[in-house]
Amino acid sequence: MDERTVMLNMLAQDLRPIEEGVEWFEALPTENQFEVLLELCGHCMQARATEEDGPESVRRAGLRPTYTPAVLIMRGQLNVQLGKIINLPQDERLKSFRLLVALLAVSDERRREQFCADGCGHAWHRLASETDQGAAEDSPWPRASGKP
């Protein structure tokens, strides 16, 4: 897994605080922000996100239901709406980032319960245990416990 995938999954699994993810995202150049949003969409689809995940994702992201990304995710046809969300203007990107991290969290939690409860080979599902064991010390991201 590359560093960006690790960071996005750690945010979705609540192993890193979203505030840290927001700082990281805001520090990226505009073109890299778009790439992150595109990657998040891919992760969400891989985790089998559904239209029913929209309300919980909006709630977890802390967005008002009237914000553009929140309105879009509630419209149905998730794959179409995700394309619209990642292509929103620059001033909507931070809201889109928060929403897509939350959507990944919701869909991946369900995926773990339904398909991975008895174990799986997904490396991103072992981030918590690797972090706890110190295996992620070479990562550029601080440990999930917040300790150095």
DSSP file (Angstrom, degrees, kcal/mol; ACC not computed):
  #  RESIDUE AA STRUCTURE BP1 BP2  ACC     N-H-->O    O-->H-N    N-H-->O    O-->H-N    TCO  KAPPA ALPHA  PHI   PSI    X-CA   Y-CA   Z-CA
    1    1 A M              0   0    0      0, 0.0     2,-0.1     0, 0.0     0, 0.0   0.000 360.0 360.0 360.0 138.3    0.0    0.0    0.0
    2    2 A D     >  -     0   0    0      1,-0.1     4,-2.2     4,-0.0     5,-0.2  -0.371 360.0-102.2 -81.0 168.1    1.3    3.5   -0.8
    3    3 A E  H  > S+     0   0    0      1,-0.2     4,-2.6     2,-0.2     5,-0.2   0.855 120.1  52.7 -60.2 -38.3    1.4    6.2    1.8
    4    4 A R  H  > S+     0   0    0      2,-0.2     4,-2.6     1,-0.2    -1,-0.2   0.920 108.9  49.2 -66.8 -42.1   -1.7    8.0    0.6
    5    5 A T  H  > S+     0   0    0      2,-0.2     4,-2.3     1,-0.2     5,-0.2   0.901 111.5  50.3 -62.1 -41.2   -3.8    4.8    0.7
    6    6 A V  H  X S+     0   0    0     -4,-2.2     4,-2.5     2,-0.2    -2,-0.2   0.942 111.4  48.3 -61.2 -47.8   -2.5    4.2    4.3
    7    7 A M  H  X S+     0   0    0     -4,-2.6     4,-2.2     1,-0.2    -2,-0.2   0.933 112.1  48.1 -60.3 -47.6   -3.5    7.7    5.3
    8    8 A L  H  X S+     0   0    0     -4,-2.6     4,-2.3     1,-0.2    -1,-0.2   0.899 114.3  46.1 -62.6 -41.4   -7.0    7.5    3.8
    9    9 A N  H  X S+     0   0    0     -4,-2.3     4,-2.1     2,-0.2    -1,-0.2   0.858 110.1  53.4 -71.3 -34.5   -7.7    4.2    5.4
   10   10 A M  H  <>S+     0   0    0     -4,-2.5     5,-3.0    -5,-0.2     6,-1.3   0.895 110.9  47.6 -66.0 -37.6   -6.3    5.3    8.8
   11   11 A L  H ><5S+     0   0    0     -4,-2.2     3,-1.3     4,-0.2    -2,-0.2   0.937 112.7  48.2 -65.2 -46.4   -8.7    8.3    8.6
   12   12 A A  H 3<5S+     0   0    0     -4,-2.3    -2,-0.2     1,-0.3    -1,-0.2   0.832 112.7  48.5 -64.7 -32.3  -11.6    6.1    7.7
   13   13 A Q  T 3<5S-     0   0    0     -4,-2.1    -1,-0.3    -5,-0.1    -2,-0.2   0.355 113.7-117.8 -89.9   6.2  -10.9    3.6   10.4
   14   14 A D  T < 5S+     0   0    0     -3,-1.3    -3,-0.2     2,-0.2    -2,-0.1   0.798  80.7 124.9  62.4  29.9  -10.5    6.4   13.0
   15   15 A L  S   <S+     0   0    0     -5,-3.0    -4,-0.2    -6,-0.2    -5,-0.1   0.609  76.7  36.7 -89.2 -15.8   -6.9    5.5   13.6
   16   16 A R  S    S-     0   0    0     -6,-1.3    -2,-0.2    -9,-0.1    -1,-0.2  -0.982  98.8-105.9-130.1 142.3   -5.9    9.1   12.7
   17   17 A P    >>  -     0   0    0      0, 0.0     4,-1.5     0, 0.0     3,-0.9  -0.449  23.0-127.6 -69.4 141.9   -8.0   12.2   13.7
   18   18 A I  H 3> S+     0   0    0      1,-0.3     4,-2.7     2,-0.2     5,-0.2   0.820 108.1  65.1 -60.0 -30.8   -9.9   13.8   10.8
   19   19 A E  H 3> S+     0   0    0      1,-0.2     4,-2.2     2,-0.2    -1,-0.3   0.890 101.3  49.5 -59.8 -38.5   -8.4   17.1   11.7
   20   20 A E  H <> S+     0   0    0     -3,-0.9     4,-2.3     2,-0.2    -1,-0.2   0.905 110.9  49.9 -65.7 -40.8   -4.9   15.7   10.9
   21   21 A G  H  X S+     0   0    0     -4,-1.5     4,-2.9     2,-0.2    -2,-0.2   0.883 108.5  52.5 -64.3 -38.4   -6.3   14.5    7.6
   22   22 A V  H  X S+     0   0    0     -4,-2.7     4,-3.0     2,-0.2     5,-0.2   0.929 109.7  48.6 -63.5 -45.3   -7.8   17.9    6.8
   23   23 A E  H  X S+     0   0    0     -4,-2.2     4,-1.5     2,-0.2    -2,-0.2   0.924 113.4  47.7 -59.3 -44.9   -4.5   19.6    7.5
   24   24 A W  H  X S+     0   0    0     -4,-2.3     4,-0.5     2,-0.2    -2,-0.2   0.932 114.0  46.9 -60.9 -47.6   -2.7   17.1    5.2
   25   25 A F  H >< S+     0   0    0     -4,-2.9     3,-1.3     1,-0.2    -2,-0.2   0.919 110.6  51.2 -63.1 -45.8   -5.4   17.5    2.5
   26   26 A E  H 3< S+     0   0    0     -4,-3.0    -1,-0.2     1,-0.3    -2,-0.2   0.792 105.3  57.7 -64.3 -27.5   -5.3   21.3    2.6
   27   27 A A  H 3< S+     0   0    0     -4,-1.5    -1,-0.3    -5,-0.2    -2,-0.2   0.623  88.4  97.6 -78.1 -12.8   -1.5   21.3    2.3
   28   28 A L  S << S-     0   0    0     -3,-1.3     5,-0.1    -4,-0.5    -3,-0.0  -0.449  84.8-104.2 -75.9 147.8   -1.7   19.4   -1.0
   29   29 A P    >>  -     0   0    0      0, 0.0     4,-2.1     0, 0.0     3,-0.6  -0.325  39.7-103.0 -62.4 156.1   -1.4   21.2   -4.3
   30   30 A T  H 3> S+     0   0    0      1,-0.3     4,-1.9     2,-0.2     5,-0.2   0.872 121.0  50.9 -51.2 -46.3   -4.8   21.5   -6.2
   31   31 A E  H 3> S+     0   0    0      1,-0.2     4,-1.7     2,-0.2    -1,-0.3   0.857 110.2  50.2 -65.3 -33.8   -4.1   18.7   -8.6
   32   32 A N  H <> S+     0   0    0     -3,-0.6     4,-2.3     2,-0.2    -1,-0.2   0.843 105.2  57.1 -72.6 -32.7   -3.1   16.3   -5.8
   33   33 A Q  H  X S+     0   0    0     -4,-2.1     4,-2.4     2,-0.2    -2,-0.2   0.929 106.7  49.5 -60.6 -44.2   -6.3   17.2   -3.9
   34   34 A F  H  X S+     0   0    0     -4,-1.9     4,-2.6     1,-0.2    -2,-0.2   0.922 109.5  51.6 -60.4 -43.6   -8.3   16.0   -7.0
   35   35 A E  H  X S+     0   0    0     -4,-1.7     4,-2.5     1,-0.2    -1,-0.2   0.887 109.0  50.9 -60.4 -39.6   -6.2   12.8   -7.1
   36   36 A V  H  X S+     0   0    0     -4,-2.3     4,-2.8     2,-0.2    -1,-0.2   0.928 110.8  48.0 -64.1 -45.5   -7.0   12.1   -3.4
   37   37 A L  H  X S+     0   0    0     -4,-2.4     4,-2.2     2,-0.2    -2,-0.2   0.911 112.3  49.6 -62.0 -42.0  -10.7   12.7   -4.0
   38   38 A L  H  X S+     0   0    0     -4,-2.6     4,-1.9     2,-0.2    -2,-0.2   0.912 111.8  48.3 -62.4 -43.3  -10.6   10.4   -7.0
   39   39 A E  H  X S+     0   0    0     -4,-2.5     4,-2.5     2,-0.2    -2,-0.2   0.903 108.9  53.7 -64.2 -41.6   -8.8    7.7   -5.0
   40   40 A L  H  X S+     0   0    0     -4,-2.8     4,-2.6     1,-0.2    -1,-0.2   0.913 106.6  52.4 -59.5 -42.6  -11.3    8.0   -2.2
   41   41 A C  H  X S+     0   0    0     -4,-2.2     4,-2.4     1,-0.2    -1,-0.2   0.919 109.3  49.9 -59.0 -43.2  -14.1    7.4   -4.7
   42   42 A G  H  X S+     0   0    0     -4,-1.9     4,-2.4     1,-0.2    -2,-0.2   0.912 110.8  48.7 -61.8 -43.1  -12.3    4.3   -5.8
   43   43 A H  H  X S+     0   0    0     -4,-2.5     4,-2.1     2,-0.2    -1,-0.2   0.902 110.4  52.1 -63.5 -40.4  -11.9    3.1   -2.3
   44   44 A C  H  <>S+     0   0    0     -4,-2.6     5,-2.2     2,-0.2    -2,-0.2   0.917 111.6  45.6 -62.8 -43.3  -15.6    3.7   -1.5
   45   45 A M  H ><5S+     0   0    0     -4,-2.4     3,-1.5     1,-0.2    -1,-0.2   0.898 111.4  52.5 -68.2 -38.9  -16.7    1.8   -4.5
   46   46 A Q  H 3<5S+     0   0    0     -4,-2.4    -1,-0.2     1,-0.3    -2,-0.2   0.858 107.2  52.9 -62.8 -34.4  -14.3   -1.1   -3.7
   47   47 A A  T 3<5S-     0   0    0     -4,-2.1    -1,-0.3    -5,-0.2    64,-0.2   0.381 121.1-113.2 -82.4   4.9  -15.8   -1.1   -0.2
   48   48 A R  T < 5 -     0   0    0     -3,-1.5    -3,-0.2     1,-0.1    -2,-0.1   0.905  42.0-167.5  65.7  46.0  -19.2   -1.4   -1.8
   49   49 A A      < -     0   0    0     -5,-2.2     2,-0.3    -6,-0.1    -1,-0.1  -0.327   5.9-159.8 -59.8 145.6  -20.6    1.9   -0.8
   50   50 A T    >   -     0   0    0      1,-0.1     3,-1.5    28,-0.1     4,-0.3  -0.812  33.0-107.1-125.6 166.7  -24.4    2.2   -1.4
   51   51 A E  G >  S+     0   0    0     -2,-0.3     3,-1.5     1,-0.3    25,-0.1   0.821 117.9  64.1 -60.8 -31.5  -26.9    5.0   -1.7
   52   52 A E  G 3  S+     0   0    0      1,-0.3     4,-0.5     2,-0.1    -1,-0.3   0.652  90.0  67.4 -68.6 -14.9  -28.1    4.1    1.8
   53   53 A D  G <> S+     0   0    0     -3,-1.5     4,-2.2     1,-0.2    -1,-0.3   0.622  78.8  87.1 -78.5 -12.7  -24.7    5.1    3.2
   54   54 A G  H <> S+     0   0    0     -3,-1.5     4,-2.5    -4,-0.3     5,-0.2   0.928  84.9  46.3 -55.8 -56.5  -25.3    8.8    2.3
   55   55 A P  H  > S+     0   0    0      0, 0.0     4,-2.2     0, 0.0    -1,-0.2   0.910 115.7  45.6 -58.3 -43.6  -27.2   10.0    5.4
   56   56 A E  H  > S+     0   0    0     -4,-0.5     4,-2.8     1,-0.2     5,-0.2   0.875 112.1  52.6 -67.3 -36.0  -24.8    8.4    7.8
   57   57 A S  H  X S+     0   0    0     -4,-2.2     4,-2.2     2,-0.2    -1,-0.2   0.911 109.2  48.9 -65.1 -42.1  -21.8    9.7    5.9
   58   58 A V  H  X>S+     0   0    0     -4,-2.5     5,-1.9     2,-0.2     4,-0.7   0.919 113.0  48.4 -62.4 -43.6  -23.1   13.2    6.0
   59   59 A R  H ><5S+     0   0    0     -4,-2.2     3,-1.0    -5,-0.2    -2,-0.2   0.942 113.2  45.9 -62.1 -49.0  -23.7   12.9    9.7
   60   60 A R  H 3<5S+     0   0    0     -4,-2.8    -1,-0.2     1,-0.3    -2,-0.2   0.848 109.2  55.5 -65.0 -33.7  -20.2   11.5   10.4
   61   61 A A  H 3<5S-     0   0    0     -4,-2.2    -1,-0.3    -5,-0.2    -2,-0.2   0.652 107.9-127.7 -73.4 -13.7  -18.6   14.1    8.2
   62   62 A G  T <<5 +     0   0    0     -3,-1.0     2,-0.3    -4,-0.7    -3,-0.2   0.785  57.3 148.4  72.5  27.0  -20.3   16.8   10.3
   63   63 A L      < -     0   0    0     -5,-1.9    -1,-0.2    -6,-0.2    -2,-0.1  -0.660  53.4-113.3 -95.3 149.3  -21.7   18.5    7.2
   64   64 A R    >   -     0   0    0     -2,-0.3     3,-1.9     1,-0.1     6,-0.3  -0.587  27.6-123.5 -72.0 142.2  -25.0   20.3    6.9
   65   65 A P  T 3  S+     0   0    0      0, 0.0    -1,-0.1     0, 0.0     9,-0.1   0.658 109.8  61.6 -63.7 -13.3  -27.4   18.4    4.7
   66   66 A T  T 3  S+     0   0    0      4,-0.1     2,-0.1     5,-0.1    -2,-0.0   0.559  76.6 109.5 -90.3  -8.1  -27.7   21.6    2.6
   67   67 A Y  S <> S-     0   0    0     -3,-1.9     4,-2.6     1,-0.1     3,-0.4  -0.422  81.5-115.3 -66.8 144.2  -24.0   21.6    1.6
   68   68 A T  H  > S+     0   0    0      1,-0.2     4,-2.6     2,-0.2     5,-0.2   0.881 112.8  48.5 -52.5 -50.3  -23.5   20.7   -2.1
   69   69 A P  H  > S+     0   0    0      0, 0.0     4,-2.2     0, 0.0    -1,-0.2   0.898 113.5  49.4 -60.1 -36.6  -21.6   17.4   -1.5
   70   70 A A  H  > S+     0   0    0     -3,-0.4     4,-1.1    -6,-0.3    -2,-0.2   0.913 110.6  49.5 -67.2 -42.6  -24.2   16.3    1.0
   71   71 A V  H >< S+     0   0    0     -4,-2.6     3,-0.5     1,-0.2     4,-0.4   0.928 111.9  49.4 -60.6 -44.7  -27.1   17.1   -1.4
   72   72 A L  H >< S+     0   0    0     -4,-2.6     3,-1.6     1,-0.2     4,-0.3   0.914 107.0  52.7 -63.1 -44.1  -25.4   15.2   -4.2
   73   73 A I  H 3< S+     0   0    0     -4,-2.2     3,-0.5     1,-0.3    -1,-0.2   0.736 107.3  54.4 -67.8 -19.3  -24.7   12.1   -2.2
   74   74 A M  T << S+     0   0    0     -4,-1.1    -1,-0.3    -3,-0.5    -2,-0.2   0.501  88.9  80.4 -89.2  -4.5  -28.4   11.9   -1.2
   75   75 A R  S <  S-     0   0    0     -3,-1.6    -1,-0.2    -4,-0.4    -2,-0.1   0.591  94.5-122.4 -81.5 -10.8  -29.7   12.0   -4.7
   76   76 A G  S    S+     0   0    0     -3,-0.5     5,-0.3    -4,-0.3    -1,-0.2  -0.366  82.6  88.0  91.9 179.6  -29.2    8.4   -5.6
   77   77 A Q    >>  -     0   0    0      3,-0.1     4,-2.3    -2,-0.1     3,-1.0   0.972  60.4-165.0  47.8  64.8  -27.1    6.9   -8.5
   78   78 A L  H 3> S+     0   0    0      1,-0.3     4,-2.8     2,-0.2     5,-0.2   0.838  79.5  54.4 -51.5 -44.8  -24.0    6.9   -6.2
   79   79 A N  H 3> S+     0   0    0      1,-0.2     4,-1.3     2,-0.2    -1,-0.3   0.875 111.7  45.7 -62.5 -35.2  -21.5    6.4   -9.0
   80   80 A V  H <> S+     0   0    0     -3,-1.0     4,-1.5     2,-0.2    -1,-0.2   0.922 113.7  48.5 -69.7 -45.0  -22.8    9.4  -10.9
   81   81 A Q  H  X S+     0   0    0     -4,-2.3     4,-2.7    -5,-0.3    -2,-0.2   0.854 106.1  56.9 -67.2 -35.0  -22.9   11.6   -7.8
   82   82 A L  H  X S+     0   0    0     -4,-2.8     4,-2.3    -5,-0.2    -1,-0.2   0.906 105.2  52.4 -62.5 -39.9  -19.4   10.6   -6.8
   83   83 A G  H  X S+     0   0    0     -4,-1.3     4,-0.8    -5,-0.2    -1,-0.2   0.884 111.4  46.6 -61.1 -38.6  -18.2   11.9  -10.1
   84   84 A K  H  < S+     0   0    0     -4,-1.5     3,-0.4     2,-0.2    -2,-0.2   0.898 109.6  54.4 -69.6 -40.2  -20.0   15.2   -9.5
   85   85 A I  H >< S+     0   0    0     -4,-2.7     3,-1.3     1,-0.2    -2,-0.2   0.915 107.9  47.7 -61.9 -44.6  -18.6   15.5   -6.0
   86   86 A I  H 3< S+     0   0    0     -4,-2.3    -1,-0.2     1,-0.3    -2,-0.2   0.717 111.6  52.5 -72.4 -17.5  -15.0   15.1   -7.0
   87   87 A N  T 3< S+     0   0    0     -4,-0.8    -1,-0.3    -3,-0.4    -2,-0.2   0.271  81.2 121.8-100.1  10.8  -15.5   17.7   -9.7
   88   88 A L  S <  S-     0   0    0     -3,-1.3     5,-0.1    -4,-0.2    -3,-0.0  -0.273  75.8 -80.2 -65.8 160.4  -17.0   20.4   -7.5
   89   89 A P    >   -     0   0    0      0, 0.0     3,-2.4     0, 0.0     4,-0.4  -0.122  46.7 -98.6 -59.9 161.6  -15.2   23.7   -7.4
   90   90 A Q  G >  S+     0   0    0      1,-0.3     3,-1.5     2,-0.2     4,-0.4   0.818 120.6  62.0 -51.2 -38.7  -12.1   24.2   -5.2
   91   91 A D  G 3  S+     0   0    0      1,-0.3    -1,-0.3     2,-0.1     4,-0.2   0.570 104.8  49.2 -71.8  -5.5  -14.1   25.8   -2.4
   92   92 A E  G <> S+     0   0    0     -3,-2.4     4,-2.3     2,-0.1    -1,-0.3   0.425  85.4  92.3-104.7  -3.5  -16.1   22.6   -2.0
   93   93 A R  H <> S+     0   0    0     -3,-1.5     4,-2.8    -4,-0.4     5,-0.2   0.876  81.8  51.9 -65.1 -39.8  -13.1   20.2   -1.9
   94   94 A L  H  > S+     0   0    0     -4,-0.4     4,-2.4     2,-0.2    -1,-0.2   0.922 112.0  46.8 -65.1 -42.0  -12.7   20.2    1.9
   95   95 A K  H  > S+     0   0    0      2,-0.2     4,-2.4     1,-0.2    -1,-0.2   0.908 112.8  50.7 -63.0 -41.0  -16.3   19.3    2.4
   96   96 A S  H  X S+     0   0    0     -4,-2.3     4,-2.7     2,-0.2    -2,-0.2   0.903 109.2  51.1 -63.1 -41.4  -16.0   16.6   -0.3
   97   97 A F  H  X S+     0   0    0     -4,-2.8     4,-2.3     2,-0.2     5,-0.2   0.949 111.3  46.7 -60.7 -50.2  -12.9   15.2    1.4
   98   98 A R  H  X S+     0   0    0     -4,-2.4     4,-2.0     1,-0.2    -2,-0.2   0.911 114.2  48.8 -58.8 -42.9  -14.6   14.9    4.8
   99   99 A L  H  X S+     0   0    0     -4,-2.4     4,-2.6     1,-0.2    -1,-0.2   0.918 111.5  47.6 -65.3 -44.2  -17.7   13.4    3.2
  100  100 A L  H  X S+     0   0    0     -4,-2.7     4,-2.3     2,-0.2    -1,-0.2   0.855 110.0  52.2 -70.3 -33.9  -15.8   10.8    1.2
  101  101 A V  H  X S+     0   0    0     -4,-2.3     4,-2.2    -5,-0.2    -1,-0.2   0.925 112.4  47.0 -63.3 -42.8  -13.7    9.8    4.2
  102  102 A A  H  X S+     0   0    0     -4,-2.0     4,-2.6    -5,-0.2    -2,-0.2   0.898 110.3  52.0 -65.8 -40.1  -16.9    9.3    6.1
  103  103 A L  H  X S+     0   0    0     -4,-2.6     4,-2.6     1,-0.2     5,-0.3   0.908 109.7  49.7 -62.7 -41.4  -18.4    7.3    3.2
  104  104 A L  H  X S+     0   0    0     -4,-2.3     4,-2.6     2,-0.2     5,-0.3   0.914 110.6  50.9 -62.1 -41.9  -15.4    5.0    3.1
  105  105 A A  H  X S+     0   0    0     -4,-2.2     4,-2.1     2,-0.2    -2,-0.2   0.942 113.0  44.5 -60.5 -48.5  -15.7    4.6    6.9
  106  106 A V  H  X S+     0   0    0     -4,-2.6     4,-1.7     1,-0.2    -2,-0.2   0.939 118.0  42.5 -63.5 -48.7  -19.4    3.6    6.7
  107  107 A S  H  X S+     0   0    0     -4,-2.6     4,-2.2     1,-0.2    -1,-0.2   0.877 114.5  50.0 -70.4 -36.7  -19.0    1.3    3.7
  108  108 A D  H  X S+     0   0    0     -4,-2.6     4,-2.6    -5,-0.3    -1,-0.2   0.858 106.5  55.6 -72.0 -32.9  -15.9   -0.4    5.0
  109  109 A E  H  X S+     0   0    0     -4,-2.1     4,-2.1    -5,-0.3    -1,-0.2   0.933 110.9  45.1 -60.1 -44.7  -17.4   -1.0    8.4
  110  110 A R  H  X S+     0   0    0     -4,-1.7     4,-2.8     1,-0.2     5,-0.3   0.913 111.2  53.3 -65.1 -42.2  -20.2   -2.9    6.7
  111  111 A R  H  X>S+     0   0    0     -4,-2.2     4,-3.0   -64,-0.2     5,-1.1   0.913 108.5  49.7 -59.8 -43.3  -17.8   -4.7    4.5
  112  112 A R  H  X5S+     0   0    0     -4,-2.6     4,-0.9     3,-0.2     5,-0.3   0.927 113.6  45.8 -60.7 -45.1  -15.8   -5.9    7.5
  113  113 A E  H  <5S+     0   0    0     -4,-2.1     4,-0.2    -5,-0.2    -2,-0.2   0.900 122.8  34.1 -65.8 -41.5  -18.9   -7.1    9.3
  114  114 A Q  H  <5S+     0   0    0     -4,-2.8    -2,-0.2    -5,-0.1    -3,-0.2   0.864 136.1  13.0 -84.9 -38.0  -20.4   -8.9    6.2
  115  115 A F  H  <5S+     0   0    0     -4,-3.0    -3,-0.2    -5,-0.3    -2,-0.1   0.639 128.7  39.5-118.6 -18.0  -17.4  -10.2    4.4
  116  116 A C  S ><<S+     0   0    0     -5,-1.1     3,-2.1    -4,-0.9    -3,-0.2   0.299  74.8 107.4-120.0   8.8  -14.3  -10.0    6.5
  117  117 A A  T 3  S+     0   0    0     -5,-0.3    -1,-0.1     1,-0.3     3,-0.1   0.830  86.5  45.5 -59.7 -33.1  -15.5  -11.0   10.0
  118  118 A D  T 3  S-     0   0    0      1,-0.4    -1,-0.3    -3,-0.1     2,-0.1   0.221 131.9 -77.3 -95.1  14.9  -13.8  -14.4    9.8
  119  119 A G    <   -     0   0    0     -3,-2.1    -1,-0.4    -7,-0.2     2,-0.3  -0.121  50.0-160.0 106.6 154.9  -10.6  -12.8    8.4
  120  120 A C        -     0   0    0     -3,-0.1    -4,-0.1     2,-0.1    -8,-0.0  -0.946  30.4-114.7-158.1 174.4   -9.5  -11.5    5.1
  121  121 A G        +     0   0    0     -2,-0.3     2,-0.6     3,-0.0     3,-0.1   0.219  67.1 128.1-102.6  13.2   -6.4  -10.6    3.1
  122  122 A H    >   -     0   0    0      1,-0.2     3,-1.5     2,-0.1     4,-0.2  -0.605  47.7-156.7 -75.5 115.6   -7.0   -6.9    2.9
  123  123 A A  G >  S+     0   0    0     -2,-0.6     3,-1.7     1,-0.3    -1,-0.2   0.845  91.6  61.1 -60.1 -34.4   -3.9   -5.1    4.1
  124  124 A W  G >  S+     0   0    0      1,-0.3     3,-0.6     2,-0.2    -1,-0.3   0.662  95.7  61.9 -70.5 -14.2   -5.9   -2.0    5.0
  125  125 A H  G <  S+     0   0    0     -3,-1.5    -1,-0.3     1,-0.2     4,-0.2   0.485 100.7  54.3 -86.4  -2.8   -7.9   -4.1    7.5
  126  126 A R  G <> S+     0   0    0     -3,-1.7     4,-2.4    -4,-0.2     5,-0.2   0.271  74.9 102.6-109.6   9.5   -4.7   -4.8    9.5
  127  127 A L  H <> S+     0   0    0     -3,-0.6     4,-2.6     1,-0.2     5,-0.2   0.891  79.4  52.6 -61.6 -40.2   -3.6   -1.2   10.0
  128  128 A A  H  > S+     0   0    0      1,-0.2     4,-2.5     2,-0.2    -1,-0.2   0.930 112.6  43.3 -63.3 -45.7   -4.8   -1.1   13.6
  129  129 A S  H  > S+     0   0    0      2,-0.2     4,-1.9     1,-0.2     6,-0.2   0.883 114.6  50.3 -70.1 -36.3   -2.8   -4.2   14.6
  130  130 A E  H  <>S+     0   0    0     -4,-2.4     5,-2.3     2,-0.2     6,-0.8   0.905 112.7  46.8 -66.2 -40.2    0.3   -3.1   12.7
  131  131 A T  H ><5S+     0   0    0     -4,-2.6     3,-1.0    -5,-0.2    -2,-0.2   0.920 111.5  51.0 -67.1 -43.2    0.2    0.3   14.3
  132  132 A D  H 3<5S+     0   0    0     -4,-2.5    -1,-0.2     1,-0.3    -2,-0.2   0.859 112.4  47.1 -61.3 -35.0   -0.4   -1.2   17.8
  133  133 A Q  T 3<5S-     0   0    0     -4,-1.9    -1,-0.3    -5,-0.2    -2,-0.2   0.502 115.5-115.1 -86.9  -3.7    2.6   -3.5   17.2
  134  134 A G  T X 5S+     0   0    0     -3,-1.0     3,-1.4    -4,-0.5    -3,-0.2   0.574  77.3 129.5  84.1   7.7    4.8   -0.7   16.0
  135  135 A A  T 3 < +     0   0    0     -5,-2.3     3,-0.5     1,-0.3    -4,-0.2   0.694  68.2  59.0 -69.6 -17.1    5.1   -2.1   12.5
  136  136 A A  T >   +     0   0    0     -6,-0.8     3,-1.9     1,-0.2    -1,-0.3   0.202  68.3 111.5 -95.8  16.8    4.1    1.2   11.0
  137  137 A E  T <  S+     0   0    0     -3,-1.4    -1,-0.2     1,-0.3    -2,-0.1   0.765  73.2  58.4 -63.9 -24.4    7.0    3.1   12.6
  138  138 A D  T 3  S+     0   0    0     -3,-0.5    -1,-0.3    -4,-0.1    -2,-0.1   0.582  85.4 106.1 -79.2  -8.9    8.6    3.6    9.1
  139  139 A S  S <  S-     0   0    0     -3,-1.9     4,-0.1     2,-0.1    -3,-0.0  -0.372  77.4-130.6 -68.8 147.6    5.4    5.4    8.0
  140  140 A P  S    S+     0   0    0      0, 0.0    -1,-0.1     0, 0.0    -3,-0.1   0.585  87.3  85.9 -73.4  -7.4    5.6    9.2    7.6
  141  141 A W  S    S-     0   0    0     -5,-0.2    -2,-0.1     1,-0.1     3,-0.1  -0.741  88.8-108.0 -96.5 140.4    2.4    9.4    9.7
  142  142 A P        -     0   0    0      0, 0.0    -1,-0.1     0, 0.0     5,-0.0  -0.209  49.2 -83.5 -59.8 156.2    2.4    9.4   13.5
  143  143 A R    >   -     0   0    0      4,-0.6     3,-1.9     1,-0.1   -11,-0.0  -0.242  36.6-116.0 -61.4 150.7    1.3    6.3   15.3
  144  144 A A  T 3  S+     0   0    0      1,-0.3    -1,-0.1     2,-0.1   -12,-0.1   0.771 113.0  62.9 -61.2 -28.1   -2.4    5.9   15.8
  145  145 A S  T 3  S-     0   0    0      2,-0.2    -1,-0.3   -14,-0.1    -2,-0.1   0.641 110.5-120.8 -73.3 -12.0   -2.1    6.1   19.6
  146  146 A G  S <  S+     0   0    0     -3,-1.9    -2,-0.1     1,-0.4    -1,-0.1   0.427  74.9 124.1  85.7  -1.6   -0.7    9.6   19.2
  147  147 A K              0   0    0      1,-0.1    -4,-0.6    -5,-0.0    -1,-0.4  -0.654 360.0 360.0 -91.0 149.2    2.5    8.6   20.9
  148  148 A P              0   0    0      0, 0.0    -1,-0.1     0, 0.0    -2,-0.0   0.497 360.0 360.0 -68.6 360.0    5.8    9.1   19.1
